Amino acid sequence: MPLYLVNILWFTGIFVAGEIVAGIVFYFVRRRYEGKKTKGGASALVKGILERFMIFLGLCNDLPTVIVFFGALKLGTRLKEHQDSKLSNDYFLVGNVISATIAIIDYVIFRHFAGS
């Protein structure tokens, strides 16, 4: 099997495994910040998956500035929204740190198995 196909399989498998871990972690984070009522909307789920995918893809293509790009993008879209809510701001910060960490761990695992 050609090396590029093997790398695509590694990429896909690691990303899917990371998303399973992210789903579990974010379930508990939502419970911590929102209480028993965990209302994880589908749009937030899709945005999180897309964000982690783009960070992971960028890192795999030697573009670490993708992390800065998403940080600025998320901050820019957040400036006017929920400024007074400490709970919301804490949840936003914790969620972003966890999300970026999962994407970076995915990248480290990918580099380990797929080679550099």
Secondary structure, DSSP 8 states (H G I E B T S, - for coil): --HHHHHHHHHHHHHHHHHHHHHHHHHHHHHHHHTT-----HHHHHHHHHHHHHHHHHHHTT-THHHHHHHHHHHHHHTTSSTT-HHHHHHHHHHHHHHHHHHHHHHHHHHHHH--
